[in-house]
Amino acid sequence: MAKQFGRVRPALDAVVRGGADGFVAVDMACVRPIARAGHRVGHLGHLVQIPRAEANEAASVRPDYWTVFSDEKAHQASHASGHLGVDQKLLARIHAVGDTFY
């Protein structure tokens, strides 16, 4: 996960030289420098949901996986990706009464 160093291009480049082929981004502030550096976004949205206003930008980096917490967020991701002709892989956070999330 690139949260602690992901906004520093030399750090991203060093991790790639070490064998990583993509990065997990917590939010769009982490996605942008990864994409600008030409690196692959492997996953986004797992901790923080992508705001509707940033869904098109998120889709444009073509993450391998995009986690959604609700039907509404799944629709936003699908709509944004569909405009690019991308069949986006989504991961859904599913919970039931009594489940605990940290």
Buried (B, 14 or more C-beta within 10 A) or exposed (E): BBBEBBBEBEBBEEBBEEEBEBBBBBBBEBBBBBBEBEBBBBBBBBEBBBEEEBBBBBBBBBBEBBBBBEEEBBEBBBEBBEEEEBEBEBEEBEEEEEEEEE
